Amino acid sequence: MAAPATAPARPQARAGATTRRKFLTDIFSVIGWGIFWSIMGIFGWIFARFFFPNVLFEPPPAFEAGFPHEYPVGSVDGRWKDRYNVWIVHEPYGFFALDGTCTHLGCKPNWIEVEQKFKCPCHGSGFRKDGTNFEGPAPRPLDRYKIYLGEGGRLVVDRSVKFPGVPGKDSNELYPQSILRI
């Protein structure tokens, strides 16, 4: 009878040598830990970012609006409407600065020179030149800001001091300090 066939002997790994199994285990271990810590880093960044909100630029509350002679008597000037949301009105009795926000829902009214009124494009509120509401759903007049003469004789509008419009009250009588008389 013939002797049973035996499988050829595997070569013995040398001491300290890397086997294919050890090599693949190490590679996949490094890749796995790399993915894990990458995901943890992303979640950590998202978590930390939650505590540091975006900082939005807000223009300074007070700004120089030019010299008084740049505003003709009877004018409503909108040069500061886009940047500071302020209308400067020059009447024979003085200057005042109106907030360019409708008191109904916060839309931006436009000055209509032909009709001599502010008209809100959203819901049709109308305001007279002095900010008094007279048509539409706006519940009160436009707010006013403090206006004064600064250094060098320039007009300064301070948006940190607001005079809120009161329904049925004349803002000129209610807030005489909101008018710059020159």
C-alpha positions in Angstrom: 0.0 0.0 0.0 1.2 3.4 -0.8 1.9 6.0 1.8 -0.7 8.7 2.3 0.0 11.9 0.4 0.8 14.8 2.7 0.4 18.4 1.9 3.6 20.3 1.4 4.7 22.0 4.5 4.1 25.7 4.8 7.2 27.7 5.0 7.7 28.9 8.6 7.5 32.6 9.2 10.7 34.1 10.4 10.6 35.6 13.8 9.6 39.3 13.6 8.5 39.0 9.9 5.2 40.5 8.8 2.6 38.1 7.6 0.1 39.0 5.0 -2.7 38.7 7.6 -0.9 41.1 10.0 -0.2 43.5 7.2 -3.8 43.7 6.1 -5.0 44.0 9.7 -2.7 46.9 10.3 -3.7 48.7 7.1 -7.4 48.3 7.7 -6.9 49.3 11.3 -5.2 52.6 10.3 -7.8 53.3 7.7 -10.7 52.6 10.2 -9.2 54.8 12.9 -8.5 57.5 10.3 -12.2 57.5 9.2 -13.4 57.4 12.8 -11.3 60.4 13.9 -12.2 62.3 10.7 -15.9 61.9 11.5 -15.3 62.8 15.1 -13.4 65.9 14.0 -16.2 67.0 11.8 -18.8 66.5 14.5 -16.5 68.3 17.0 -16.2 71.2 14.6 -19.9 71.4 14.1 -20.5 71.2 17.9 -17.9 73.9 18.6 -19.2 76.1 15.7 -22.6 76.1 17.4 -21.1 78.2 20.3 -19.6 80.8 18.0 -22.4 82.3 15.8 -21.7 84.3 12.7 -20.9 87.9 13.3 -22.8 90.1 10.9 -21.5 93.5 10.0 -23.7 96.3 11.4 -23.0 99.8 10.5 -22.1 102.2 13.3 -25.2 103.7 15.1 -24.1 107.3 14.4 -23.0 108.6 11.0 -22.2 112.0 9.4 -24.8 112.9 6.8 -23.1 115.9 5.2 -23.6 119.6 5.6 -27.0 121.2 6.1 -26.7 123.3 2.9 -26.6 120.1 0.9 -30.3 119.5 1.7 -32.7 122.0 0.1 -35.6 123.2 2.2 -38.7 121.0 1.6 -36.6 118.0 0.5 -36.8 114.4 1.5 -33.3 112.9 0.9 -32.9 109.1 0.5 -29.1 109.0 0.0 -28.7 107.2 3.3 -31.7 104.8 2.8 -29.7 101.9 1.4 -26.8 102.1 3.7 -28.4 103.2 7.0 -32.1 102.9 6.3 -32.6 106.6 7.1 -34.5 109.4 5.3 -33.4 113.0 6.1 -36.2 115.5 5.8 -35.5 119.3 5.7 -38.5 121.4 6.5 -38.6 125.2 7.0 -38.6 124.6 10.8 -35.6 122.2 10.7 -34.2 118.8 10.0 -35.3 115.4 11.2 -34.3 111.8 10.4 -36.9 109.2 9.7 -36.4 105.4 10.1 -36.9 103.8 6.7 -38.9 100.9 8.1 -42.7 100.6 7.8 -44.3 100.2 11.2 -46.7 97.6 9.9 -44.5 94.6 9.0 -41.0 96.1 8.5 -41.0 96.7 4.8 -39.1 99.6 3.2 -41.3 102.5 2.1 -40.3 104.6 -0.9 -40.6 108.3 -1.2 -43.0 109.4 -4.0 -42.1 112.9 -4.8 -45.2 113.6 -7.0 -47.6 112.6 -4.2 -45.4 114.0 -1.4 -45.7 110.8 0.6 -43.9 107.6 1.6 -45.6 104.6 0.2 -44.9 101.0 1.5 -44.8 98.6 -1.5 -45.9 95.6 0.6 -49.3 96.4 2.0 -49.9 100.0 0.8 -49.3 102.0 4.0 -48.9 105.7 3.4 -46.9 108.2 5.4 -46.8 112.0 5.1 -43.5 113.8 4.9 -43.3 114.1 8.7 -43.8 110.3 9.0 -47.4 110.4 10.1 -49.4 107.4 8.9 -52.6 108.3 7.0 -53.5 105.2 4.9 -53.1 101.5 5.0 -52.5 99.1 7.8 -49.5 100.8 9.5 -50.5 101.1 13.2 -48.3 104.2 13.9 -46.1 106.9 12.4 -42.5 106.2 11.3 -39.9 106.4 14.0 -37.4 109.2 14.2 -33.7 109.2 15.1 -31.7 111.9 16.9 -30.1 114.4 14.5 -27.6 117.1 15.6 -24.7 119.2 14.3 -21.4 117.6 14.9 -17.8 118.8 14.6 -17.2 121.0 11.6 -20.9 121.8 11.2 -21.9 118.4 9.7 -25.3 116.7 10.3 -24.9 113.6 12.5 -27.7 111.0 12.7 -27.5 108.8 15.8 -29.6 105.7 15.3 -29.0 104.5 18.8 -31.5 107.2 20.0 -34.9 106.4 18.6 -38.1 108.4 19.0 -41.0 105.9 18.3 -44.0 107.1 16.5 -47.2 107.2 18.7 -50.6 106.8 17.0 -52.7 110.0 16.9 -49.8 112.1 18.2 -47.8 114.7 16.2 -44.1 113.6 16.4 -43.0 117.3 16.2 -44.9 118.1 19.4 -44.2 114.8 21.1 -40.5 114.8 20.4 -39.2 118.4 19.8 -35.7 117.0 20.5 -36.0 115.0 17.3 -35.9 118.2 15.3 -32.6 120.0 14.5 -33.5 123.7 14.3 -30.9 125.8 12.4 
